[in-house]
Amino acid sequence: MNSKIPQKSEIEAVLRMRHGDEVFEKLKSSRVAVAGLGGLGSNIALMLARAGVGTLHLIDFDEVDLSNLNRQQYFICHLGMYKTDAVKEEISRINPYTNLICDCVKVNEENIDSLFMNDSVICEAFDNPDSKAMLVNRILENRNDAVVVAASGMAGFEKSNTIITRKISDRFYICGDETSGAVMGNGLMSPRVTICAAHQANTILRVILGKYDV
């Protein structure tokens, strides 16, 4: 087993070869905030790190527990850890040179403006409807320089293709089926949650690369 950590130049050379110079440089110089590190956010953060996004701003206040393991990007070894620390650990095993800014805090009306003041691409990945609405409305109302990629509807085991990406405006995208909420017998399961997370991550990459025509 090879435990040697590759040099930064080695990892970047591979990403540059995969992406081409222009895409590589845009991703490397980009910064994305991921608000919520549950089933959506934990997967999104790792996808963006794998793609080569240079700076990730990770925000969550919660700890990993057993109920998370059916759909979130955590393992038994992470139980009891703050999700910010657990995702940081996972990303370090993918690309230790990703710049990570971690805020272990609950987003609220008092701190939202200062938390996101340096973020122009914001991924909403909360599981609470009120928190979702608060973040989306506050950013869109007060920031004309920020793009929000949100999610709504990914519960159960309905058809995969009902999860889509919809452009609401130049600064707002929604991923999901926008209808299926988690209820008894139709809860959140890894496949559809991960599909929705992939939609969000891909939309974020498209925004960074100037492809707004989703």
Secondary structure, 3 states (H helix, E strand, C coil): CCCCCCCHHHHHHHHHHHHCHHHHHHHHCCEEEEECCCCCHHHHHHHHHHHCCCEEEEECCCECCHHHCCCCCCCHHHCCCEHHHHHHHHHHCCCCCCEEEEECCCCCCCCHHHHCCCCCEEEECCCCHHHHHHHHHHHHHHCCCCEEEEECCCCCCCCHHHCEEEEEECCEEEEECCCCCCECCECCCHHHHHHHHHHHHHHHHHHHCCCCCC
